[in-house]
Amino acid sequence: MAPPPLWSEVPSALHEGQWRGELPREAATGALKRLAEARIIRKTHPRLILEAGRIADELGWAKTYDAEFVALAALLDCQLVTLDLRLRRGAAALGFVVTPTEL
């Protein structure tokens, strides 16, 4: 499961990497195809936006993009699995944000 920003954040990051020359076009296109085919459920929650703001405040984050992922996991009482090490470090104190190798 993932909150709605996943489907705009991932394509944006892939496009930026390609535009900067850090990612070959074929790799970006392949990743977009895998995202489109992935069995990820778009999930939201009535309190998602407010909880994301609260978590961003708690963690000292100016933006709420990452906080939406953290908030959804908190509201659903589940782990957030991420490859984003910055997000992992920033939310470490919460105890439920992990990398795949920590599962």
Phi, psi and omega in degrees: 000150178206151177285163183310327182300341180305319186281355171250326181293313183295308178302323179295315180295320178294317179297318179297316178299320178292314181300322179281353181081015181269348184219125178297148180306318182297322180293316179296315179296318178297318179294321178296320178296318179295321177298315181298328182266350184294147179269065179252128180272126173289124184228141174223182182206145182303332181259010186303311185295315180293320179292323177298318177296318179296316180293319178301317177298313182299321183268357179076032180260134179286322182260156183253004181305302180295325181296334177296320178294315180295316181297318180298316178298319179295315181294329179268359180054054179220172178281152171254118179259125185220151170265353181281099184293331176295316177296317180301313179295317184294330182252013184304322183296339182285334174084001180234009176257119186225163172265164180303327182288346180268357181288000000 
